[in-house]
């Protein structure tokens, strides 16, 4: 069942709850939402251990574009609104660009007690072509022309989808599902900032003080694994590589890692005086 909570600027944020136990909020990556992507399946595996909150980020699914113009601050406020619905404190798991948003939220919000992240799409060395400096402007220009397919094609090529794979994708129902959320791509790229130009992350990029787990897939490209190692160094996180996984992780593999990490908080909390 879809529920709604109101973010600070008045935007109605659509979310769902499943399971019981400590609250866990999942933050999706680019173009994903509750009805498209791995979140719902992952929640169905995790709900034996947690009260899982999944939500549609701005401009996706049943959440509108926003009552005020998009900004990173508004997206952080959206995370905060979901955490308030969870009781004011929650574990958070973020994926891809959603992992970057989760890092930003953990730097600003007191309600995040533990953070897990998977494969932030940064380029921190020479193992992959740097993200073009003008990519956000190009995306904005295509959106202004109504060229959503062009936005999707540009994004897919940038993240390494081969030409033949892209051609096939355009013929599938998936392409039709992606076009309605293509306008959110410039937002995700703005969240990434300049950390895609082939240089290490600034040591003061975030101010995360809660226990953090940074994960990547053993079959993912080298640049993503290197990026996660760099993130772990910057925020002082534990780092773990999941054997056999790619950027599209299997919920059955991810869930045990999250259960083990988040359950540590329960085991170490100790009795209440």
C-alpha positions, 0 to 999 in steps of 0.5 A: 500500500502506498503512503504519503509523507510531506517533505519540508517544501510541501512535496508529497513523498510516496513510500511503502512499509513492509516487515517488522523490526528496526527501521531501514530506509532504502535510497534508490539510484538513477531512474529507479523507484518502487515499481522499477528496480531492485528495491521492492524485491530487496525489501521483501527479503529484508522484511524478516529483520527490519521494518523496511521503508522504500520511497519514490524519489522526486519526479519518479513513481508516485512522487511529483517533481517537487513543490519548489525547484529541485536541489540537493537540499530538497532531496535530503529533506525528502530522506528526512521526511521518510525517517520521521515516518520511521520514528525519527531514527533509521538505518539507511542503505543507498545504491549508486547515485542514491548512495551519494545522496545517502552520504549527503543525508548522513552528513546532515541528518541526526536520524541516520544511525548506520549507513550502508552504500553500494557502488557510488558511480565516481571515477577517481583514477585513470581506469575509466573515462572521466565524466564529461565536464559539460554533461549536465548542461547537455542533459538540460539542453536535451530536456528543454528540447523534449529529447528524453530518448537522447538523454537516456542514450547519452547516459547509457553510453556514459556508464558503459552500455555497449552500442548493440545493447543500447539498440536492443534496449530501445526496442524493449518495454524497459525503454518506455518505462525509463523515458518518464523519469529521464528528466531526473538524470540531470538531478542525479548528475548534480548530486555526483558533483565534480567527483567523476573527473578521474581524481581522488575524492576530497578528504572533506567531501562528507562529514559522516560520523555513523558506522558505515559499510561501503560495498562493491561487486567482484564482477563490477568494473575496476573503476567502481571498485576503486571508487568504493575503496576511496569512499571508504577511506574518506569516510572511515567506512568498512569496505567489502567486495561481494563476490560475483556481483555487478552493479545490478546486485542480487537481493538474495546476496545483498540482504545477508550483508545488510542484515549482518551489518545493521544487526551489529548495532543491536548486538552492541547496544547493551542494556538500557540503564 
